[in-house]
């Protein structure tokens, strides 16, 4: 017995001293952006840290990756340009100890395809040029032109196009990039941002006279933060602020923004942008604290990484200042917070998904298929996979499968294309059956209605059902004859059960539109529909209208009773019922190419509903036309006031509940 106890004890001790399994998780999470749902979703890493290199940096403030994959870093404090190889090893430094090649606080660096090194030598107020061996060649100082006036020539960032024209961003300059030709002559400003026209500025222009406006401080454009160049010669400017609006602009040779000043996801605190060989965009954003990837159109794809000023952890950025991408798609980032240069490389998933996206963007759907399948094997929840494979299946003519994949990706455009082809195939195979069914259905309705009318003439309903039937018929009659129809409602005493039945019919139609509207016009996951919220958003405005209309019109000497207002408001919903049924059917038949039919019918329905509520107010309360307009406007204001007070009461009630709940937890903990 003692022997067995001893062995058990030794075994337990051995288990306690065994090393624990190493954790391979990264110190940050990765997410992809689903533009169809306008939301971020977590995914496995697509980039991982591969190195953090220090070459005794004083303050690395900019970075450029040359065509030979050497990495050039501007070290502001140590007045030099540092050159690293792919392994992060120091190759050489650029910047002489003295003489014309001596640098002073350089803040920008750019390397041409010919390996000429251009440096924004901020302290010396010039552009210094070196050859690939680091030998000083020449410099460019402030051009002699009256157009620059008294502006200080303090270059901080620059790029050089294939013609040798320099595009230079000056410190805090709002006029755009300074263009200098290869001889250093001034060619004008380029790519300036537009000044923001705020509501306050608009009001000033509306109220103040010319003399007063002249004394006001002019709204100036935001200065450009950074500038980059892609292999096709497009110039990309980065501008922080503005909630991402115009954060990245893609400018052609004429200065036209291809992105049209679009609002960028995670662009408010942009630092720099880099462009890879597939024309994908990479930026660092100090607002979202992430590295972000975008497609060729500036649409968000992925975010990863983390920025933390107090970091001492591998893979976490301190204060990123520049970004570059090499030919192997590795990301290089200069970091003045940790005085290092970080390198991130693609994971296997990152290789597959970004290759698939590049081929997908080129329209090479067949070639992208194996990459999409590899991504799907690793993550069957990534919506981009469904979208990519859906395109492949659509190209292969497997439209029924493509339809399912597009629906899973919430891609209405792709779904519409697959649906259109399936509908065409179905019509070609069942055209005669469809025509026969329509004709047969029309004849059945025609003769069925005639037969029912003949039967009712021979055997009319009893007296007690005559009035309820007339009230029910009035639901459709009021839609086409609103004045006469509402007068009938006002004069008749409609049974409560009829009003409730008609309201129940309206709610049933609303319920059907939530769950049975075609995917193209209601692209949501039905299992995630909040039915209470949907019905509440439908009913609350209607109920508030009844209360506000009765209160306002009572004060304005309206003749309508509360019961009549309720009944009239129910009957005023008749266009919703009679339009929703064909809209529901059409939403499952038409594609996006014919969506104008749905949109027009919806617009007509809304206008018809508004006119019904207007006529109801006029007839039920016996107002004149102009008086009805005034009282309707006051009713709308009253509705907004009720909602505002409702929000205030809800907020205060929630705070009160939260206070007592926290107090309850505190008491329980102390007990």
PLY file of the C-alpha trace (Angstrom):
ply
format ascii 1.0
element vertex 671
property float x
property float y
property float z
element edge 670
property int vertex1
property int vertex2
end_header
0.00 0.00 0.00
2.82 2.37 0.92
4.46 1.57 -2.41
1.37 2.58 -4.39
0.96 5.78 -2.36
4.58 6.70 -3.02
4.19 6.15 -6.76
1.00 8.25 -6.84
2.75 11.06 -4.97
5.70 11.01 -7.40
3.25 11.14 -10.32
1.47 14.20 -8.92
4.78 15.99 -8.37
5.82 15.19 -11.95
2.58 16.66 -13.30
3.11 19.90 -11.40
6.62 20.44 -12.77
5.78 19.62 -16.41
5.99 22.73 -18.64
2.69 24.21 -19.76
1.75 24.31 -23.42
2.94 27.50 -25.05
0.22 29.87 -26.16
0.32 30.78 -29.82
-2.32 33.51 -29.56
-1.40 36.98 -30.75
-1.58 40.05 -28.48
-4.29 41.56 -30.69
-7.39 40.41 -32.53
-8.19 40.54 -36.25
-11.55 41.45 -37.77
-13.02 41.66 -41.26
-15.50 44.29 -42.39
-18.76 43.06 -43.90
-19.97 45.94 -46.08
-23.32 44.20 -46.64
-24.03 44.32 -42.90
-21.88 47.41 -42.13
-20.21 45.67 -39.21
-16.88 44.18 -38.07
-16.59 40.46 -37.30
-13.68 38.69 -35.64
-11.58 36.25 -37.68
-8.32 34.33 -37.37
-5.12 36.39 -37.83
-4.19 37.32 -41.39
-0.90 38.97 -40.31
1.44 38.05 -37.47
4.47 39.85 -36.01
7.75 38.68 -37.57
10.24 41.06 -36.03
10.89 44.27 -34.11
14.24 45.77 -35.15
16.30 48.46 -33.53
19.34 50.10 -35.09
19.88 52.44 -32.15
17.13 54.67 -33.45
16.70 58.06 -31.87
13.26 58.80 -33.35
12.13 56.91 -36.50
9.54 59.20 -38.11
9.11 57.88 -41.64
9.72 54.76 -43.68
9.87 53.72 -47.32
10.34 50.24 -48.82
12.40 50.36 -52.02
11.77 48.20 -55.11
14.60 45.86 -54.01
12.84 45.42 -50.62
15.43 47.38 -48.67
13.81 49.45 -45.93
14.77 53.12 -45.53
13.94 54.83 -42.22
14.21 58.54 -41.44
15.77 58.89 -37.96
14.96 62.44 -36.95
16.92 62.66 -33.71
20.12 61.13 -35.05
19.99 63.11 -38.33
20.31 60.12 -40.63
18.58 57.65 -42.93
18.90 54.03 -41.81
18.85 51.21 -44.37
17.78 47.69 -43.30
17.60 44.46 -45.24
14.70 41.96 -45.17
15.99 40.42 -41.95
16.14 43.77 -40.20
19.95 43.86 -40.29
21.64 47.23 -40.65
23.13 47.71 -44.12
24.27 51.31 -43.92
23.28 54.81 -42.85
22.88 57.84 -45.08
23.88 61.33 -43.94
27.35 62.75 -43.62
28.98 64.00 -40.44
29.62 67.36 -42.03
29.42 69.13 -45.34
26.61 69.35 -47.87
25.45 65.78 -47.14
24.84 66.48 -43.46
21.16 66.07 -42.48
19.24 67.95 -39.82
16.04 66.45 -38.36
14.94 64.58 -41.51
11.21 63.75 -41.40
10.58 62.04 -44.73
12.28 59.67 -47.15
11.42 58.34 -50.61
13.38 55.93 -52.82
12.85 55.95 -56.60
12.87 52.77 -58.76
16.40 53.83 -59.80
17.36 53.79 -56.08
17.89 57.52 -55.77
17.16 58.51 -52.17
15.19 61.75 -51.64
15.14 63.07 -48.08
12.84 65.73 -46.60
15.66 67.44 -44.71
13.37 69.51 -42.49
16.02 71.15 -40.30
17.98 72.36 -43.32
14.76 73.39 -45.13
15.60 71.49 -48.27
15.25 68.23 -50.22
18.52 66.30 -50.15
19.24 63.66 -52.82
21.64 60.71 -52.37
22.54 57.81 -54.62
21.99 54.16 -53.62
25.36 54.05 -51.90
24.48 57.03 -49.72
26.65 59.56 -51.55
25.21 63.07 -51.61
24.22 64.24 -55.12
22.42 67.56 -54.83
19.71 69.43 -52.96
16.60 71.51 -53.69
15.76 74.52 -51.57
12.81 76.88 -51.61
12.09 77.80 -55.22
12.40 81.43 -56.20
8.76 82.26 -56.93
6.40 84.94 -55.62
3.59 82.35 -55.56
4.96 80.83 -52.36
5.17 84.23 -50.72
6.39 84.15 -47.14
5.61 80.46 -46.65
8.43 78.63 -44.91
9.94 75.79 -46.92
10.04 73.05 -44.28
9.47 69.75 -46.10
8.21 66.85 -43.98
7.01 64.22 -46.51
7.55 63.70 -50.23
7.25 61.38 -53.20
8.84 61.53 -56.68
6.99 60.37 -59.79
8.48 58.56 -62.80
9.22 61.90 -64.50
11.29 63.08 -61.57
8.66 65.60 -60.44
8.69 66.03 -56.65
5.48 66.32 -54.59
6.39 67.81 -51.22
4.28 68.31 -48.12
5.42 71.32 -46.12
5.00 71.53 -42.37
1.39 72.54 -41.47
0.71 73.79 -44.99
-2.96 73.76 -46.01
-2.34 74.71 -49.66
-1.53 71.18 -50.76
1.62 69.54 -52.05
4.37 71.71 -53.55
5.34 70.45 -57.01
8.94 70.90 -58.19
10.24 69.73 -61.54
13.55 67.77 -61.79
15.43 71.09 -61.90
13.78 72.30 -58.69
11.51 74.87 -60.37
8.10 75.55 -58.85
5.19 73.97 -60.79
2.36 74.95 -58.46
0.38 73.43 -55.61
-1.29 70.07 -55.98
-4.06 68.11 -54.26
-5.11 70.53 -51.54
-7.99 69.42 -49.33
-11.27 71.28 -49.45
-12.26 73.50 -46.54
-15.05 72.09 -44.38
-18.26 74.06 -44.71
-19.82 73.71 -41.27
-23.36 74.72 -40.33
-21.92 77.65 -38.35
-20.10 78.98 -41.44
-23.29 78.62 -43.48
-25.26 80.58 -40.88
-22.59 83.29 -40.83
-22.85 83.70 -44.61
-26.62 83.90 -44.28
-26.67 86.50 -41.47
-23.49 88.61 -41.69
-22.79 91.30 -44.28
-19.63 91.50 -46.40
-17.71 93.70 -43.95
-18.52 91.38 -41.03
-17.61 88.31 -43.05
-14.26 89.89 -43.97
-13.39 90.13 -40.27
-14.25 86.48 -39.65
-11.49 83.89 -39.70
-11.66 81.94 -42.93
-12.28 78.18 -42.79
-9.02 76.61 -43.95
-8.53 73.13 -45.41
-6.92 70.47 -43.25
-3.19 70.02 -43.96
-2.14 66.78 -45.62
-0.62 64.30 -43.12
1.32 62.09 -45.52
1.74 61.24 -49.19
2.35 57.95 -51.05
2.75 56.70 -54.62
1.64 53.44 -56.27
3.19 51.55 -59.21
0.68 53.08 -61.65
1.62 56.64 -60.75
-1.45 57.51 -58.65
-0.74 59.79 -55.69
-2.38 59.03 -52.34
-2.73 61.73 -49.72
-3.51 60.96 -46.08
-5.42 63.50 -43.99
-6.35 63.02 -40.34
-9.58 64.34 -38.84
-12.98 64.77 -40.42
-14.29 61.40 -39.12
-12.58 59.65 -42.03
-14.01 61.86 -44.79
-11.32 62.24 -47.45
-8.85 60.44 -45.16
-7.29 58.80 -48.22
-7.56 60.49 -51.59
-6.38 58.82 -54.79
-5.25 61.56 -57.17
-4.47 61.24 -60.86
-2.05 63.50 -62.72
-4.73 66.17 -62.99
-5.36 66.20 -59.25
-8.81 64.55 -59.57
-9.73 62.38 -56.59
-10.73 58.92 -57.85
-12.21 58.11 -54.43
-14.38 61.28 -54.59
-13.60 62.36 -51.03
-15.21 59.20 -49.66
-15.49 58.53 -45.95
-13.01 55.89 -44.87
-13.69 53.32 -42.16
-11.06 53.80 -39.43
-9.59 56.88 -41.06
-10.08 59.65 -38.52
-6.60 59.30 -37.03
-4.73 58.20 -40.15
-0.94 58.42 -40.05
0.21 57.02 -43.39
-0.91 54.78 -46.25
0.99 52.17 -48.27
-0.06 50.41 -51.48
0.98 46.87 -52.40
1.42 45.23 -55.83
-2.28 44.21 -55.84
-3.30 47.85 -55.26
-4.60 47.05 -51.78
-4.24 49.90 -49.28
-2.72 49.66 -45.79
-3.02 52.39 -43.20
-2.31 53.01 -39.54
-5.03 54.80 -37.60
-4.39 56.34 -34.18
-8.12 56.71 -33.54
-9.14 53.07 -33.96
-5.63 52.01 -32.81
-5.35 49.43 -35.61
-3.61 48.63 -38.87
-6.26 48.57 -41.59
-6.48 46.97 -45.02
-8.65 48.30 -47.85
-9.46 47.14 -51.36
-8.69 49.12 -54.52
-11.77 51.28 -54.04
-10.96 52.21 -50.45
-13.53 49.81 -48.98
-12.50 48.36 -45.61
-11.49 44.67 -45.62
-9.55 43.88 -42.42
-8.23 45.46 -39.25
-5.61 44.03 -36.92
-2.77 45.03 -34.62
-2.89 47.36 -31.68
-1.44 50.74 -30.73
-0.64 51.35 -27.06
1.67 54.15 -25.92
2.80 52.20 -22.84
3.52 48.98 -24.71
6.44 46.73 -23.90
4.93 43.76 -25.70
6.16 42.19 -28.92
3.85 42.98 -31.84
2.19 45.99 -30.19
2.91 49.44 -31.62
3.81 52.41 -29.44
3.51 55.46 -31.70
3.54 54.46 -35.39
4.83 57.09 -37.82
5.12 55.40 -41.22
4.11 52.26 -43.09
5.41 50.38 -46.12
4.80 47.05 -47.89
7.49 44.99 -49.62
7.19 42.66 -52.63
6.44 39.70 -50.32
3.47 41.62 -48.83
5.26 42.03 -45.50
4.24 45.19 -43.64
6.97 47.44 -42.19
6.08 50.12 -39.63
8.34 52.74 -38.06
7.52 53.33 -34.39
8.86 56.36 -32.55
7.17 55.23 -29.33
9.38 52.14 -28.99
12.17 53.36 -31.32
11.89 50.22 -33.40
10.74 49.07 -36.82
8.07 46.37 -36.77
7.60 43.71 -39.41
4.37 41.75 -39.95
4.01 38.84 -42.38
0.93 37.11 -43.73
-0.36 33.95 -42.12
-1.48 31.02 -44.28
-5.05 32.28 -44.04
-3.87 35.78 -44.93
-2.02 34.48 -48.00
-5.07 32.59 -49.25
-7.74 35.18 -48.52
-5.82 38.19 -49.89
-4.75 36.26 -53.00
-8.36 35.22 -53.53
-9.52 38.83 -53.08
-6.89 40.08 -55.57
-7.93 37.55 -58.23
-11.59 38.27 -57.45
-10.98 42.01 -57.98
-9.32 41.24 -61.34
-12.38 39.24 -62.43
-10.37 35.98 -62.46
-13.06 34.00 -60.68
-11.94 30.57 -61.86
-8.36 31.17 -60.71
-9.58 32.42 -57.34
-11.62 29.26 -56.67
-8.89 27.10 -55.05
-7.92 29.99 -52.77
-11.54 30.54 -51.72
-11.89 26.82 -51.03
-8.73 26.92 -48.89
-10.15 29.88 -46.95
-13.49 28.10 -46.55
-11.68 25.05 -45.13
-10.09 27.26 -42.46
-13.09 29.50 -41.74
-16.58 28.70 -43.00
-18.03 31.84 -41.34
-16.12 34.46 -43.34
-18.66 36.19 -45.59
-16.07 37.06 -48.20
-15.73 33.34 -48.93
-19.43 32.99 -49.69
-19.28 36.06 -51.90
-16.17 34.85 -53.74
-17.40 31.28 -54.26
-20.80 32.66 -55.22
-19.16 34.62 -58.05
-17.28 31.50 -59.15
-20.48 29.42 -59.16
-22.30 32.17 -61.03
-19.55 32.20 -63.64
-19.81 28.41 -63.94
-23.57 28.61 -64.48
-24.44 26.88 -61.19
-26.98 29.56 -60.39
-28.95 27.72 -57.70
-25.79 27.14 -55.64
-24.60 30.70 -56.33
-27.93 31.97 -55.02
-27.39 30.22 -51.68
-23.82 31.50 -51.33
-24.81 35.08 -52.19
-27.62 34.95 -49.66
-25.22 33.68 -46.99
-22.92 36.63 -47.80
-25.83 39.13 -47.80
-24.65 40.16 -51.28
-27.84 41.50 -52.85
-26.16 42.46 -56.12
-24.76 38.97 -56.70
-27.99 37.39 -55.46
-29.95 39.48 -57.97
-27.80 38.27 -60.88
-28.19 34.61 -59.90
-31.92 35.08 -59.28
-32.40 36.76 -62.67
-30.78 33.81 -64.46
-32.81 31.26 -62.49
-36.00 33.20 -63.18
-35.19 33.32 -66.89
-34.59 29.57 -66.98
-37.85 28.93 -65.13
-39.85 31.18 -67.46
-38.39 29.49 -70.55
-39.39 26.08 -69.20
-42.77 26.98 -67.68
-44.03 29.89 -69.76
-47.21 28.17 -71.03
-48.00 26.84 -67.55
-47.62 30.37 -66.13
-49.91 31.91 -68.76
-52.50 29.17 -68.28
-52.40 29.63 -64.50
-52.83 33.41 -64.77
-55.73 33.08 -67.19
-57.32 30.34 -65.08
-56.88 32.34 -61.90
-58.36 35.45 -63.52
-61.39 33.52 -64.77
-61.87 31.86 -61.39
-61.83 35.23 -59.63
-64.16 36.80 -62.20
-66.81 34.09 -62.15
-66.32 33.40 -58.45
-67.11 37.02 -57.55
-70.10 37.03 -59.93
-71.37 33.78 -58.43
-70.98 35.10 -54.87
-72.90 38.27 -55.73
-75.70 36.25 -57.38
-75.89 33.99 -54.32
-76.10 36.98 -51.96
-78.86 38.52 -54.06
-80.90 35.33 -53.78
-80.04 34.72 -50.15
-79.13 38.07 -48.58
-77.50 38.22 -45.18
-79.66 38.90 -42.15
-80.23 42.48 -41.01
-77.74 42.19 -38.18
-74.89 41.53 -40.67
-75.79 44.28 -43.15
-74.15 47.13 -41.25
-70.94 45.24 -40.23
-70.53 44.15 -43.87
-70.97 47.75 -45.03
-68.36 48.89 -42.48
-65.92 46.27 -43.73
-66.53 47.28 -47.38
-65.87 50.87 -46.41
-62.23 49.90 -45.69
-61.58 49.63 -49.42
-64.12 52.31 -50.40
-62.42 54.99 -48.24
-59.16 54.46 -50.10
-60.59 55.67 -53.41
-63.31 57.99 -52.04
-61.69 59.38 -48.89
-64.01 62.30 -48.19
-67.23 60.33 -48.61
-65.74 57.30 -46.89
-64.64 59.23 -43.79
-68.04 60.98 -43.63
-69.60 57.51 -43.50
-67.26 56.58 -40.65
-68.09 59.77 -38.75
-71.84 59.27 -39.14
-71.89 55.51 -38.48
-71.34 53.85 -35.12
-68.83 51.21 -36.07
-68.63 48.19 -33.80
-65.43 47.93 -31.77
-64.78 44.39 -33.00
-64.66 45.64 -36.61
-62.06 48.28 -35.71
-60.04 45.65 -33.84
-60.39 43.15 -36.72
-59.17 45.70 -39.28
-56.24 46.66 -37.04
-55.43 42.97 -36.63
-55.45 42.68 -40.45
-52.96 45.55 -40.71
-50.66 43.96 -38.10
-50.89 40.61 -39.86
-49.84 42.26 -43.14
-46.92 43.92 -41.33
-45.91 40.55 -39.88
-45.99 39.02 -43.37
-43.81 41.82 -44.78
-41.22 41.22 -42.03
-40.88 37.50 -42.68
-41.92 37.04 -46.33
-40.52 40.06 -48.16
-38.00 38.94 -50.78
-34.35 38.82 -49.73
-33.36 41.49 -52.28
-35.54 44.05 -50.52
-35.15 42.77 -46.96
-31.61 41.30 -46.65
-31.63 40.25 -43.01
-31.16 37.05 -41.05
-34.77 36.21 -40.12
-33.72 34.31 -37.00
-32.21 37.54 -35.66
-35.25 39.72 -36.32
-36.46 41.47 -33.17
-40.20 41.14 -33.74
-41.16 43.26 -30.74
-38.91 46.07 -31.95
-40.20 45.86 -35.55
-43.85 45.92 -34.49
-43.16 48.65 -31.96
-41.51 50.88 -34.57
-44.61 50.36 -36.73
-47.25 50.91 -34.05
-45.74 53.62 -31.84
-45.89 56.39 -34.50
-49.50 55.41 -35.26
-50.54 55.42 -31.59
-48.71 58.71 -30.97
-50.51 60.20 -33.97
-53.90 59.30 -32.47
-53.09 60.83 -29.08
-51.46 63.98 -30.51
-54.15 64.47 -33.16
-56.96 64.22 -30.63
-55.27 66.53 -28.10
-54.29 69.19 -30.65
-57.59 69.17 -32.50
-59.57 69.26 -29.26
-57.73 72.45 -28.29
-58.40 73.83 -31.80
-62.16 73.16 -31.44
-62.19 70.02 -33.54
-65.45 68.05 -33.50
-63.94 64.56 -33.57
-64.33 62.23 -30.61
-61.51 60.02 -29.43
-63.34 56.93 -30.72
-63.76 58.54 -34.14
-60.07 59.48 -34.29
-59.13 55.85 -33.56
-61.54 54.49 -36.17
-60.48 57.05 -38.77
-56.79 56.30 -38.13
-57.45 52.57 -38.65
-59.31 53.16 -41.92
-56.56 55.57 -43.04
-54.19 52.56 -43.10
-56.13 50.96 -45.99
-53.46 51.92 -48.62
-50.87 50.06 -46.54
-52.92 46.85 -46.73
-53.79 47.09 -50.43
-50.26 48.10 -51.51
-48.37 45.71 -49.22
-49.90 42.57 -50.70
-48.72 43.19 -54.31
-45.43 44.61 -52.97
-44.90 41.42 -50.99
-45.48 39.30 -54.09
-43.36 41.49 -56.36
-40.45 41.53 -53.90
-40.13 37.78 -54.45
-40.41 38.07 -58.25
-38.40 41.09 -59.43
-34.63 41.51 -59.43
-32.68 44.66 -58.62
-32.86 45.63 -62.30
-36.63 46.08 -61.89
-36.41 47.49 -58.35
-37.78 50.82 -59.61
-41.23 49.20 -59.63
-40.97 48.45 -55.89
-39.57 51.90 -55.08
-42.27 53.73 -57.04
-45.05 51.69 -55.44
-43.60 52.34 -51.98
-43.43 56.06 -52.66
-47.03 56.11 -53.95
-48.16 54.15 -50.88
-46.49 56.62 -48.49
-47.98 59.62 -50.27
-51.40 57.95 -50.30
-51.14 57.22 -46.56
-50.22 60.84 -45.80
-53.16 62.12 -47.84
-55.49 59.67 -46.06
-54.45 60.90 -42.61
-54.81 64.49 -43.82
-58.35 63.94 -45.14
-59.25 61.99 -42.00
-58.22 64.98 -39.86
-60.20 67.38 -42.04
-63.39 65.30 -42.11
-63.45 63.89 -38.56
-62.78 67.31 -36.98
-64.72 69.32 -39.59
-61.82 71.69 -40.38
-61.28 73.92 -43.38
-58.45 72.95 -45.76
-55.94 75.60 -44.56
-56.91 74.96 -40.95
-56.19 71.26 -41.47
-52.70 72.03 -42.76
-51.93 74.13 -39.67
-53.32 71.59 -37.23
-51.53 68.72 -38.97
-48.24 70.58 -38.63
-48.94 71.20 -34.92
-49.82 67.51 -34.54
-46.44 66.48 -36.01
-44.71 68.86 -33.59
-46.72 67.38 -30.73
-45.65 63.87 -31.79
-41.98 64.89 -31.74
-42.47 66.47 -28.31
-44.09 63.30 -26.95
-41.20 61.21 -28.30
-38.64 63.57 -26.78
-40.24 63.38 -23.35
-40.53 59.63 -23.76
-36.79 59.35 -24.40
-36.03 61.57 -21.40
-38.30 59.54 -19.09
-36.82 56.27 -20.39
-33.28 57.52 -19.83
-34.02 58.73 -16.29
-35.88 55.51 -15.46
-32.96 53.42 -16.69
-30.50 55.46 -14.61
-32.74 55.06 -11.55
-32.99 51.31 -12.14
-29.23 51.05 -12.60
-28.65 52.96 -9.34
-30.88 50.65 -7.28
-29.48 47.56 -9.01
-25.88 48.56 -8.20
-26.96 49.41 -4.65
-28.57 45.97 -4.34
-25.37 44.26 -5.54
-23.25 46.30 -3.13
-25.48 45.32 -0.19
-25.33 41.64 -1.18
-21.53 41.73 -1.44
-21.18 43.36 1.99
-23.53 40.80 3.53
0 1
1 2
2 3
3 4
4 5
5 6
6 7
7 8
8 9
9 10
10 11
11 12
12 13
13 14
14 15
15 16
16 17
17 18
18 19
19 20
20 21
21 22
22 23
23 24
24 25
25 26
26 27
27 28
28 29
29 30
30 31
31 32
32 33
33 34
34 35
35 36
36 37
37 38
38 39
39 40
40 41
41 42
42 43
43 44
44 45
45 46
46 47
47 48
48 49
49 50
50 51
51 52
52 53
53 54
54 55
55 56
56 57
57 58
58 59
59 60
60 61
61 62
62 63
63 64
64 65
65 66
66 67
67 68
68 69
69 70
70 71
71 72
72 73
73 74
74 75
75 76
76 77
77 78
78 79
79 80
80 81
81 82
82 83
83 84
84 85
85 86
86 87
87 88
88 89
89 90
90 91
91 92
92 93
93 94
94 95
95 96
96 97
97 98
98 99
99 100
100 101
101 102
102 103
103 104
104 105
105 106
106 107
107 108
108 109
109 110
110 111
111 112
112 113
113 114
114 115
115 116
116 117
117 118
118 119
119 120
120 121
121 122
122 123
123 124
124 125
125 126
126 127
127 128
128 129
129 130
130 131
131 132
132 133
133 134
134 135
135 136
136 137
137 138
138 139
139 140
140 141
141 142
142 143
143 144
144 145
145 146
146 147
147 148
148 149
149 150
150 151
151 152
152 153
153 154
154 155
155 156
156 157
157 158
158 159
159 160
160 161
161 162
162 163
163 164
164 165
165 166
166 167
167 168
168 169
169 170
170 171
171 172
172 173
173 174
174 175
175 176
176 177
177 178
178 179
179 180
180 181
181 182
182 183
183 184
184 185
185 186
186 187
187 188
188 189
189 190
190 191
191 192
192 193
193 194
194 195
195 196
196 197
197 198
198 199
199 200
200 201
201 202
202 203
203 204
204 205
205 206
206 207
207 208
208 209
209 210
210 211
211 212
212 213
213 214
214 215
215 216
216 217
217 218
218 219
219 220
220 221
221 222
222 223
223 224
224 225
225 226
226 227
227 228
228 229
229 230
230 231
231 232
232 233
233 234
234 235
235 236
236 237
237 238
238 239
239 240
240 241
241 242
242 243
243 244
244 245
245 246
246 247
247 248
248 249
249 250
250 251
251 252
252 253
253 254
254 255
255 256
256 257
257 258
258 259
259 260
260 261
261 262
262 263
263 264
264 265
265 266
266 267
267 268
268 269
269 270
270 271
271 272
272 273
273 274
274 275
275 276
276 277
277 278
278 279
279 280
280 281
281 282
282 283
283 284
284 285
285 286
286 287
287 288
288 289
289 290
290 291
291 292
292 293
293 294
294 295
295 296
296 297
297 298
298 299
299 300
300 301
301 302
302 303
303 304
304 305
305 306
306 307
307 308
308 309
309 310
310 311
311 312
312 313
313 314
314 315
315 316
316 317
317 318
318 319
319 320
320 321
321 322
322 323
323 324
324 325
325 326
326 327
327 328
328 329
329 330
330 331
331 332
332 333
333 334
334 335
335 336
336 337
337 338
338 339
339 340
340 341
341 342
342 343
343 344
344 345
345 346
346 347
347 348
348 349
349 350
350 351
351 352
352 353
353 354
354 355
355 356
356 357
357 358
358 359
359 360
360 361
361 362
362 363
363 364
364 365
365 366
366 367
367 368
368 369
369 370
370 371
371 372
372 373
373 374
374 375
375 376
376 377
377 378
378 379
379 380
380 381
381 382
382 383
383 384
384 385
385 386
386 387
387 388
388 389
389 390
390 391
391 392
392 393
393 394
394 395
395 396
396 397
397 398
398 399
399 400
400 401
401 402
402 403
403 404
404 405
405 406
406 407
407 408
408 409
409 410
410 411
411 412
412 413
413 414
414 415
415 416
416 417
417 418
418 419
419 420
420 421
421 422
422 423
423 424
424 425
425 426
426 427
427 428
428 429
429 430
430 431
431 432
432 433
433 434
434 435
435 436
436 437
437 438
438 439
439 440
440 441
441 442
442 443
443 444
444 445
445 446
446 447
447 448
448 449
449 450
450 451
451 452
452 453
453 454
454 455
455 456
456 457
457 458
458 459
459 460
460 461
461 462
462 463
463 464
464 465
465 466
466 467
467 468
468 469
469 470
470 471
471 472
472 473
473 474
474 475
475 476
476 477
477 478
478 479
479 480
480 481
481 482
482 483
483 484
484 485
485 486
486 487
487 488
488 489
489 490
490 491
491 492
492 493
493 494
494 495
495 496
496 497
497 498
498 499
499 500
500 501
501 502
502 503
503 504
504 505
505 506
506 507
507 508
508 509
509 510
510 511
511 512
512 513
513 514
514 515
515 516
516 517
517 518
518 519
519 520
520 521
521 522
522 523
523 524
524 525
525 526
526 527
527 528
528 529
529 530
530 531
531 532
532 533
533 534
534 535
535 536
536 537
537 538
538 539
539 540
540 541
541 542
542 543
543 544
544 545
545 546
546 547
547 548
548 549
549 550
550 551
551 552
552 553
553 554
554 555
555 556
556 557
557 558
558 559
559 560
560 561
561 562
562 563
563 564
564 565
565 566
566 567
567 568
568 569
569 570
570 571
571 572
572 573
573 574
574 575
575 576
576 577
577 578
578 579
579 580
580 581
581 582
582 583
583 584
584 585
585 586
586 587
587 588
588 589
589 590
590 591
591 592
592 593
593 594
594 595
595 596
596 597
597 598
598 599
599 600
600 601
601 602
602 603
603 604
604 605
605 606
606 607
607 608
608 609
609 610
610 611
611 612
612 613
613 614
614 615
615 616
616 617
617 618
618 619
619 620
620 621
621 622
622 623
623 624
624 625
625 626
626 627
627 628
628 629
629 630
630 631
631 632
632 633
633 634
634 635
635 636
636 637
637 638
638 639
639 640
640 641
641 642
642 643
643 644
644 645
645 646
646 647
647 648
648 649
649 650
650 651
651 652
652 653
653 654
654 655
655 656
656 657
657 658
658 659
659 660
660 661
661 662
662 663
663 664
664 665
665 666
666 667
667 668
668 669
669 670
